[in-house]
Amino acid sequence: MRFKILVITVFLVFLAVIPGMCGIYLYVDPEGVYHFADRQKTPEYRPVGSVPRLVRHRTGRRHRFDGLIKRISAENGIRAELIRAVIRVESDFNPRAVSKAGAIGLMQLMPVHFRRYGISDPYDPAQNIAAGARYLKQLLERYDGDLVLSLSAYNAGPTAVDKYERIPPYGETRRFVDRVLSHYYRYCFGGNSR
C-alpha cells in the first residue's frame, strides 16, 4: 500500500514538472479519483497538458470554508490541504451531513468527539473543523506522522489500526484512505479547484 502511494506521488510530481508530456491521458471522475491511460479511452480522458482545464469548474460551496480551514490548519500545524481532503471525502463540504453511524458535520465526528473536544454544536463549521483537526493531529502524533495509518484510524478507529498494525482489512477504510490521499495530493499539486 505504501509503495502504491509512493509511486502515485512520484508520478503526480513528475506530471507537474512536465505538464506538456504527451502520450499520457488523465480522467478525473466525479469522486475526484485520477485515472491514467496511455491513450484516449473515452472523450473524458484528456492529454496531461490539458489537465488544468479539467479542474477549474464547480467551486461553489467547496471554497466557502477555505479561510476557516487555513486558520485552523495553522493553529494545529496540519496542512490545510489535508483537512480539506478529509472534509471533501467525509461530507463533501456539507456542514449538515449525518452518516448512518451517527457521525455529524463537515469532518463527520462521533458523539465521543463532542465530549472529548468540548463541541456544543457539531453542525457549527468552526467547532467541527477545529475538533476534527485536533483529532487528526493527535492521530498523526500517535502514528509518527504516518498518513496512511492516521487516516485509517480516523475512519476505523485507533483500536482497529493497533490490532492489525497496518491499515485494517476493511473495504470502507481502504476506499476512504485512497480517496482522501487522491484529493490531498491533487490539492497539494493541482490547487484547490475542487
C-alpha positions as CSV (number, residue, x, y, z in Angstrom):
1,M,0.0,0.0,0.0
2,R,2.8,2.5,0.9
3,F,4.6,1.6,-2.2
4,K,1.5,2.3,-4.3
5,I,1.1,5.7,-2.6
6,L,4.8,6.5,-3.2
7,V,4.5,5.5,-6.9
8,I,1.4,7.7,-7.4
9,T,3.0,10.6,-5.6
10,V,6.2,10.4,-7.7
11,F,4.1,10.1,-10.8
12,L,2.0,13.2,-9.9
13,V,5.1,15.2,-9.1
14,F,6.6,14.1,-12.4
15,L,3.4,15.2,-14.3
16,A,3.5,18.6,-12.5
17,V,7.1,19.1,-13.6
18,I,6.5,18.1,-17.2
19,P,2.9,19.2,-18.0
20,G,3.3,19.0,-21.7
21,M,4.2,15.4,-21.7
22,C,2.5,13.5,-24.5
23,G,1.1,10.0,-24.6
24,I,-0.4,10.2,-21.1
25,Y,-4.1,10.8,-20.7
26,L,-6.0,11.6,-17.5
27,Y,-9.6,11.5,-16.4
28,V,-10.8,12.7,-13.0
29,D,-14.1,11.0,-12.2
30,P,-16.9,12.6,-10.2
31,E,-15.5,11.2,-7.0
32,G,-12.2,13.0,-7.7
33,V,-10.2,9.8,-8.4
34,Y,-7.5,10.1,-11.0
35,H,-7.5,7.6,-13.9
36,F,-4.4,7.4,-16.2
37,A,-4.2,5.8,-19.6
38,D,-1.7,5.7,-22.5
39,R,-4.5,6.5,-25.0
40,Q,-7.7,8.4,-25.0
41,K,-10.1,5.7,-23.9
42,T,-13.2,8.0,-23.8
43,P,-13.7,11.7,-24.6
44,E,-13.4,12.4,-20.9
45,Y,-9.7,11.4,-20.9
46,R,-7.6,14.5,-21.7
47,P,-3.9,14.8,-22.6
48,V,-1.9,15.6,-19.5
49,G,-1.0,19.0,-20.8
50,S,-4.7,20.0,-20.7
51,V,-5.5,18.7,-17.2
52,P,-5.7,22.2,-15.6
53,R,-8.9,22.8,-17.7
54,L,-10.4,19.7,-16.1
55,V,-10.2,21.1,-12.6
56,R,-11.4,24.7,-12.9
57,H,-15.1,24.1,-12.6
58,R,-17.6,23.7,-9.8
59,T,-16.1,25.8,-7.0
60,G,-19.3,26.8,-5.1
61,R,-19.6,25.6,-1.5
62,R,-16.3,23.8,-1.6
63,H,-14.4,27.0,-1.1
64,R,-16.6,28.8,1.4
65,F,-14.7,27.3,4.3
66,D,-11.2,28.0,3.0
67,G,-10.4,30.8,5.4
68,L,-11.6,28.8,8.4
69,I,-9.6,25.7,7.2
70,K,-6.5,27.8,6.8
71,R,-6.8,29.3,10.2
72,I,-7.4,26.0,11.9
73,S,-4.6,24.3,10.0
74,A,-2.2,27.0,11.2
75,E,-3.4,26.6,14.8
76,N,-2.8,22.8,14.7
77,G,0.2,22.6,12.5
78,I,-1.6,20.4,9.9
79,R,-1.7,21.2,6.2
80,A,-4.9,22.9,5.1
81,E,-4.9,20.5,2.0
82,L,-5.2,17.5,4.3
83,I,-8.1,19.0,6.3
84,R,-9.8,19.9,3.0
85,A,-9.3,16.4,1.6
86,V,-10.8,14.8,4.8
87,I,-13.8,17.2,4.6
88,R,-14.2,16.5,0.9
89,V,-14.5,12.7,1.4
90,E,-16.4,12.8,4.7
91,S,-19.1,15.3,3.9
92,D,-18.4,16.9,0.5
93,F,-18.4,20.3,2.4
94,N,-21.9,19.8,3.8
95,P,-22.0,21.1,7.4
96,R,-25.4,19.4,7.9
97,A,-24.2,15.9,6.9
98,V,-25.1,13.0,9.1
99,S,-23.9,9.4,8.5
100,K,-25.8,6.1,9.1
101,A,-23.4,5.6,12.0
102,G,-24.3,8.9,13.6
103,A,-21.2,10.9,12.5
104,I,-22.0,14.6,12.1
105,G,-20.8,17.7,10.3
106,L,-18.1,18.6,7.9
107,M,-15.5,16.2,9.4
108,Q,-18.1,13.6,10.4
109,L,-17.4,13.5,14.1
110,M,-18.9,11.0,16.5
111,P,-20.6,11.9,19.9
112,V,-17.5,10.7,21.7
113,H,-15.6,13.5,20.0
114,F,-18.2,16.1,21.0
115,R,-17.4,15.4,24.7
116,R,-13.6,15.0,24.2
117,Y,-13.2,18.3,22.3
118,G,-16.0,20.3,24.0
119,I,-18.3,20.6,21.0
120,S,-21.6,22.2,21.9
121,D,-22.9,22.3,18.3
122,P,-21.4,19.7,15.9
123,Y,-23.1,21.3,12.9
124,D,-21.1,24.5,13.5
125,P,-18.3,24.5,10.9
126,A,-15.8,26.2,13.2
127,Q,-16.3,23.8,16.1
128,N,-16.5,20.8,13.8
129,I,-13.3,21.5,11.8
130,A,-11.4,22.6,14.9
131,A,-12.2,19.3,16.7
132,G,-11.6,17.2,13.6
133,A,-8.2,18.9,13.1
134,R,-7.2,18.3,16.7
135,Y,-8.2,14.7,16.4
136,L,-6.3,14.3,13.2
137,K,-3.2,15.9,14.7
138,Q,-3.4,13.5,17.7
139,L,-3.6,10.6,15.3
140,L,-0.6,11.9,13.3
141,E,1.4,12.2,16.5
142,R,0.3,8.7,17.7
143,Y,1.4,7.1,14.4
144,D,4.6,9.2,14.0
145,G,3.3,11.1,11.0
146,D,2.3,8.0,9.0
147,L,-0.5,9.5,6.9
148,V,-1.9,6.1,5.9
149,L,-2.2,4.8,9.5
150,S,-3.5,8.1,10.7
151,L,-6.3,8.3,8.1
152,S,-7.1,4.6,8.7
153,A,-7.5,5.4,12.4
154,Y,-9.6,8.4,11.6
155,N,-12.0,6.2,9.7
156,A,-11.9,2.8,11.5
157,G,-10.6,3.9,14.9
158,P,-7.2,3.6,16.5
159,T,-8.1,0.2,18.1
160,A,-8.5,-1.4,14.7
161,V,-5.2,0.1,13.4
162,D,-3.4,-1.0,16.5
163,K,-4.9,-4.5,16.3
164,Y,-3.7,-5.1,12.7
165,E,-0.6,-2.8,13.0
166,R,-1.4,-1.6,9.5
167,I,-4.4,-0.3,7.5
168,P,-7.3,-2.6,8.7
169,P,-8.7,-5.0,6.1
170,Y,-11.9,-3.1,5.7
171,G,-13.0,-2.1,2.3
172,E,-14.6,1.1,3.5
173,T,-11.4,2.1,5.3
174,R,-9.2,1.3,2.3
175,R,-11.5,3.3,0.0
176,F,-11.5,6.2,2.5
177,V,-7.7,6.3,2.7
178,D,-7.4,6.1,-1.1
179,R,-9.9,8.9,-1.7
180,V,-8.5,11.2,0.9
181,L,-5.0,10.8,-0.4
182,S,-6.2,11.3,-4.0
183,H,-7.8,14.6,-3.0
184,Y,-4.9,15.6,-0.8
185,Y,-2.3,15.2,-3.5
186,R,-4.4,16.9,-6.0
187,Y,-4.9,19.9,-3.6
188,C,-1.2,20.0,-2.9
189,F,0.0,19.7,-6.6
190,G,-3.0,20.9,-8.6
191,G,-4.5,23.7,-6.5
192,N,-7.8,24.0,-4.6
193,S,-10.0,23.8,-7.6
194,R,-12.5,21.2,-6.4
